[in-house]
Amino acid sequence: MASKFVMITIFIFDLIAFGLAVAAEQRRSTRTSRLDTEDNYNYCVYDSDIATGYGVGAFLFLMASQLLIMFVSRCFCCGNPLKPGGSRACAVLLFIFCWVTFLIAEACLLAGSVRNAYHTKYRTSFFENPPSCETVRKGVFAAGASFVFFTAIISEFYYVSYVNARESFSLYGGEAGVGMTPYK
């Protein structure tokens, strides 16, 4: 049977990562272009940079969750062999999907955090167009949050399938050949 402690811990880590990713989407940096009339130039002013911290926190909690599940499942490839059948096939597919969604979520969270932390530092002349005050696009952290959610669901199902396939297989449990003792 799957360890309830492991499943609850993974769920909590994923829930925290999801919450932080949603908070990062809500608190992404906004900017305004200001005019300095004394020196005759335009410059960018950014508000709070808290979304970067939320994004990095979500990144780290999701990574901790993935490392924990790979540690307890021995990264699927190490340890005793799994029983052939539906549970093993399901575990293989879920293992692959878990890594794909994890990598997409981590990429979204990392890219959003890096882009949110980047602040344009240059100025333009009073008579030129205002500077390009770039910020992270709307939806980058939301995409990360959605893939955190998918990773959470898939990793839980992966762990259950892995445990089912592992527990029902015994390496030396049955007789592999034809018994010849009655013919002595």
Secondary structure by P-SEA (a helix, b strand, c coil): cccaaaaaaaaaaaaaaaaaaaaaaaccbbbbbbbcccccbbbbbbccaaaaaaaaaaaaaaaaaaaaaaaaaccccccccccccaaaaaaaaaaaaaaaaaaaaaaaaaaaaaaaaccccccccccccccccccccccaaaaaaaaaaaaaaaaaaaaaaaaaaaaacccccccccccccccc
